């Protein structure tokens, strides 16, 4: 049922729970949560004790990052259905995202659904959010011991150990399970995949060697080894594996092969593979189109990234709450002692969970200013272009976020060059910066745009560099390569987000 059809049904029968259920489902599928919430909340209040209507109201408000409304709705849902495990889980998750106490709520949800993996992972995240990192790990380790094939559990434990600053033991749960079940392919593939996401390709190769000794020939390991050999510069070894048909055609391998071809200086082949990917609507190819077009002098680069309106630099200081107070709030939620395994931060920490979902007054005010700035940026973009990865998206929706977080860098901390494949528009909002230092160079801490990863071995400097200032927001297409230059010392505190591609 489409949203329009569901809305017509609710208009004809305003209090019908089944029609309202259909409306909420259609709204979530079509990005119409705001209009659906306007119908669900009044109906829930009128019905009084219908837990489903309160649950849907909470879910719709959560999708809109109106977590104050979502929390109140879930409290009503729980009061009317205290034994419903799904409602209890939703209540706990909304509370955690809002920055409200959530550990006890997840414990209650676990009582109702002791084997629900989402509840177990949520409770670990809630404990991490209040600084109980060891308790978060301790709650998961008995579960993966009893269920060694639970890959998501192993990955979460590894991530938590890295965030606790214990990267050396991050993969211990994998190793224990492999000692018990050495011939379980998903365990080996999961561990190798985690090394690859963390860009520790030498560890990936060492693990692949162990896996082959345990498993024998394995096509999935061939694809993973091709990636790792290419990324470590073993061009001959990577080429031998990429010659295998099952490796070349494995899902997601085209981008890795483009990276290999670029390292091998086989630009013609890389360019052809990029074109094939673009023809197949593989959005992950756009950053590599920018590289190949730049290297070949293709005029399409100007079409893709050349219009200055694609990047906005907005000074928001006069529209934000006190930056000193915002910085205090952000420092309070930087619980990690180490970096994530699979993110671009070097020499710092990144917050977990959707920052803009928090109900702190400072974060709500900051989010409101960001939404306004993003809407203004979208309004001034070049004309729509159905072929363009940024300009092809609709512009009649209020900004929504695929993710939002804070990064705290210290000393020589920086971001390596990267892209954001899940976003439409990406960002950097500067909250606190160190004092300028003579030994930091003219561009210490600056945002760089257009320069690919150094690991590709290409002599391509950034196409633009932007000076950071407290209260300054930079917006740019998520397909653009970007990173930061390190400061020599001091703290750099930022907020970042990805705008969700509108549906």
PyMOL commands that set and color helices and strands:
alter all, ss='L'
color gray80, all
select helices_A, chain A and resi 3-12+17-30+33-47+51-63+67-80+85-98+103-112+117-129+133-146+151-163+167-169+172-180+185-197+201-215+219-231+235-242+245-248+253-263+267-279+283-296+300-306+308-310+317-319+323-333+355-357+361-379+438-440+454-456
alter helices_A, ss='H'
color red, helices_A
select strands_A, chain A and resi 312-315+345-350+401-415+425-432+447-449+464-466+472-477+482-484+491-499
alter strands_A, ss='S'
color yellow, strands_A
deselect
rebuild
show_as cartoon
